[in-house]
Amino acid sequence: MPNSEYTGIMLYAQLTRENYIHTVFFELLEKAHELSQKLGGAEISAVCFASPDSIEGFRGAFENMGVNKVYYFEDKRLQNYSTEYYSKLFTNLVNEVKPEILLIGATNQGRDLAPRISSALHTGLTADCIELDINEKGLLAATRPTFGGELMATILCKNYPQMATVRPNVFKVHNVNYHVNTEFIKKDTSILDSLTNHVEILEFKKTVENEINNLDNADIVVAGGMGLKNEKGFELLQKFAHKIGGIVGATRPAVENGLAPHSVQIGQTGKTVRPKIYIACGISGAVQHTVGMDKAEHIIAINNDPNAPIFDIADTGIVGDFFEIAQKYIEM
Ligand SMILES: Cc1cc2nc3c(=O)[nH]c(=O)nc-3n(C[C@H](O)[C@H](O)[C@H](O)COP(=O)(O)OP(=O)(O)OC[C@H]3O[C@@H](n4cnc5c(N)ncnc54)[C@H](O)[C@@H]3O)c2cc1C
């Protein structure tokens, strides 16, 4: 049963290194509005770790997206993510505000932060959810794949806050204007004086992979599977993607066989993408892969087996040899 001591929905507004609010926050926020309505208009709050004097720059975004309250910490020591600092401040805040639901984006940072907060608060955390709802008892019903993706389990949490993480691109932003006057509440960071940060960050280096593979926001994803067979197949895929203006993705076996880096793996244990066009090349269409791409606007599948399951979800199916098709297209 709902615990009346805990009210409202709290979200983590992660700031990126380029100092903008991570898109997963806006995706979660859309869902939070839906949940709030089902809870009779629950207050929506956000938590933000900002560098000194920068919070004002985000006022418009929070107000337009209908965030009632922003709790923010401003401190030089919070400029880079720190497991110790962030999780301590976040946990203390949750203990004080007592939200009934706490949602965190399953980014690299969120995946580190969320379990630490849930274990410090002795509450449950449902990770990598693909749907969130409020059940008939007013509890958060968090759905995620289980048994290797064969089943969907809807999980309820016994303790409070009810925590869930959701990967980027799972929920859609509808760009509704929810305008409210957001209240900004600055929180004290003096407790950091008594903590030890065990990690010293010396330098950030952008990898070439990061620069060329912006898979999360790509309009066109051209993904390769084991049907491409080897490095030559993936070289052809890269050329094919380049010609189309797409970004390369891959299945897990392709990654495990060293044909593509893990950062471009799509599926249950990789990324979730939501491009306008997804071209699946030599991919069978296992559910563990399709959960990461089935929300693409248009799915094109190229496979030489007419019975491959990928054709069940494809909008356009091309039965044929990838090597021949890609080569012809590149030469056009
Ligand atoms: C717990 C768990 C988590 C997992 N997580 C993920 C995940 O995140 N992402 C993921 O992708 N998988 C994941 N998997 C693996 C998943 O179950 C499948 O094994 C995998 O997606 C299959 O990869 P594939 O389609 O590349 O290979 P295959 O299943 O081997 O399919 C290859 C396809 O290529 C076609 N083909 C062959 N030659 C050609 C050709 N010349 N031209 C065109 N088509 C051709 C074949 O007909 C076939 O359909 C996970 C599995 C488990 C158990």
The ligand as a Gaussian input file, in Angstrom:
#p B3LYP/6-31G(d) Opt

LIG

0 1
 C       21.039000     -12.466000     -21.641000
 C       21.283000     -12.188000     -23.089000
 C       21.466000     -10.890000     -23.496000
 C       21.664000     -10.616000     -24.840000
 N       21.824000      -9.320000     -25.228000
 C       21.933000      -9.050000     -26.540000
 C       22.047000      -7.700000     -26.994000
 O       22.079000      -6.736000     -26.219000
 N       22.113000      -7.488000     -28.321000
 C       22.107000      -8.509000     -29.261000
 O       22.164000      -8.222000     -30.464000
 N       22.031000      -9.775000     -28.839000
 C       21.965000     -10.072000     -27.529000
 N       21.904000     -11.378000     -27.142000
 C       22.098000     -12.425000     -28.174000
 C       20.825000     -12.759000     -28.937000
 O       20.097000     -13.739000     -28.246000
 C       21.156000     -13.313000     -30.346000
 O       21.997000     -14.415000     -30.208000
 C       21.842000     -12.288000     -31.265000
 O       21.107000     -11.090000     -31.317000
 C       21.962000     -12.852000     -32.666000
 O       22.873000     -12.059000     -33.370000
 P       22.903000     -12.000000     -34.954000
 O       21.543000     -11.678000     -35.457000
 O       24.042000     -11.122000     -35.326000
 O       23.367000     -13.480000     -35.362000
 P       22.570000     -14.729000     -35.896000
 O       21.445000     -15.060000     -35.001000
 O       23.596000     -15.759000     -36.158000
 O       21.928000     -14.237000     -37.269000
 C       22.634000     -13.993000     -38.437000
 C       21.623000     -13.704000     -39.515000
 O       22.302000     -13.332000     -40.698000
 C       21.631000     -13.908000     -41.812000
 N       22.618000     -14.018000     -42.894000
 C       23.638000     -14.918000     -43.044000
 N       24.355000     -14.629000     -44.146000
 C       23.779000     -13.550000     -44.707000
 C       24.069000     -12.808000     -45.886000
 N       25.116000     -13.103000     -46.678000
 N       23.273000     -11.755000     -46.199000
 C       22.198000     -11.438000     -45.405000
 N       21.897000     -12.116000     -44.281000
 C       22.674000     -13.160000     -43.941000
 C       21.123000     -15.255000     -41.322000
 O       20.025000     -15.701000     -42.094000
 C       20.727000     -14.913000     -39.888000
 O       19.361000     -14.544000     -39.809000
 C       21.706000     -11.674000     -25.801000
 C       21.511000     -12.988000     -25.367000
 C       21.299000     -13.241000     -24.026000
 C       21.081000     -14.667000     -23.606000

